[in-house]
Every structure is written in structure tokens, then in C-alpha cells.
Amino acid sequence: MTELVVTGYASMDYVVALNGFVQVDKTTLVSHRDSTAWPRLGGCVSYVSVAAALAGHRVTPISWVGSDRDADAFRDGLNKLNISTAGIHRQSDSASPVAMLIYQADGSCSCLFDRAFSGTEILAPTQLDAIGRADHLCLTAGPGHLMDPILNARKPSAKLYWVLKNDVSCFTPQICERLSSEADVIFGNRAESHMIDGLTSQSTTIVTTNGTAGVDIYTGGLHIETKVNYVETNDPTGAGDTFAGGYIGALIGGGTTQKQAAKIAANSVSQLLMSRANSNEG
């Protein structure tokens, strides 16, 4: 079984939908909160890992949690999905990263993210060992000071995947330049594509998602357009990361074209969003 290691910030997500808009000195009522997922497993690292694991691969997420109930919930969420927690490092006497996702009446979302550790994360020996033996390594938004050490720890033959995030604290211009030159596949949406303008070569596959408009794949000098069917949703959090995880899972399984991988990845997103739609109906 092929092994994939995914690095990035952990998060437990607290999600609410409102019947109005957040206003100063005024109470706004919550129209929906899923009692079965309060909080729910979050963070780019989790969405990528879950989608790749569902494709039948052994996945080890590398991330950092504190010593609170959210840390236990994060590890339990991975365990329930049969995903290894060997790469989840617990930092003592600390809160864990959390995100508060507030969906307003017009569908807009405000995300409040507490990274918790302020750049004190370290790479534990178990994490370095997992990175060093992995056949495939995927970097998502995570501690910026650990990007170079993570890349330095991977074995030369490992395939490298990068999920873009427009966050300079994670991906500095220097890291973007390095990742653009070393990554085999780069994922991002149209708004994030400026991060790699002029930095990649034709040997790098670039997968750009465009919502309901489909997916553009640039590989080996070719441009492949793929139409996909997305589920209508008012809670799309994690869709892009799930797409990346599904795509990676399809590719490393072997015998799959880039276009087929995009179709499989889109199906992973549909399953995620449909599960939320069903939860909202309940």
C-alpha cells in the first residue's frame, strides 16, 4: 500500500449558520448548528488526508494539537476514519487550533482561526521519520518556519504535492519559489494562481479549480479542461482540499489520467457536500 504524508495546521471547526447578519451591539440568531458535528474535524491537512484515505491509501497527517478537549476530538476524528495519528504532535499546556465558521444569511462566511501556537511548533522525531519514508508528500497551509525542514526531510524519490493557500505566513515568497520548482503537482483556485505566476516549468502539473465552471489542468505544455458537477451548498469549507486529496489518491493508485483524476476528485467533493446537505435537512 502506497504511503502519503500530509502536513499542515490541525483545526476543530465550530460552524453556525445565521438567520441574519453579524452587527455590533445586536443579537443575531443561529438558524442551524449540526449537533452531531460540533465541533467537526477541520483543517486543510484533515480534508486532504480523509479524501486520500477513502481512495484506499495509507495516510499519515503531520500536524500539531494542544492538551485540551479539542486535541482529543481531533485525534478521535481521525481514528474514527482509520487514519493514523502517529504524526499528530501534542504540545503540552496549550490550547489547540480552532476555527469558527460563521455563515450569514446571504451565504457569505467569516472564518476566525486561532493557530494557537504562534510559531512554536517543532518537528518531532516521529514526524521526521514519517516524512522521510513517505513515497508521496503533500504540503498544505501550515507553520511557515517548518516548510524548509519538511522539504529537506523528504526522500529524493518522493512525489511532492502542494495545495496553495494565499497566506504569506505559511508560504513566503521564498517558499513559493522553492515549492514551485520542486512540486510535481500544484493545486489551487483561480484567485490563488498569482502565487506561482512565472515560477513553474512545464514539468509541473498545475490543477486550477473554478467552482461550477470546472477544472483547468496544465501539464507537459497541454491544457486540459474538465467539466464537473458540484453539489449546490451553503457550506463549501474544505471542498478545495478534498478535491486535492481525491485527486492525489486517484493519481498514486496508478493507471489514472489527469482528467480521470479530476473526475474522481470532483466526486469526493460531491460526497462531502451531500453529507452536509443531508445533515442540514435532518
Helices and strands as residue ranges (DSSP letters): E 3-7, E 11-18, E 30-32, G 35-37, E 40-42, H 44-54, E 58-65, H 69-80, E 88-90, E 98-103, E 109-114, H 125-133, E 136-139, G 144-146, H 147-153, E 159-163, H 173-182, E 185-189, G 190-196, E 205-209, G 211-213, E 215-219, E 222-226, H 239-252, H 258-281
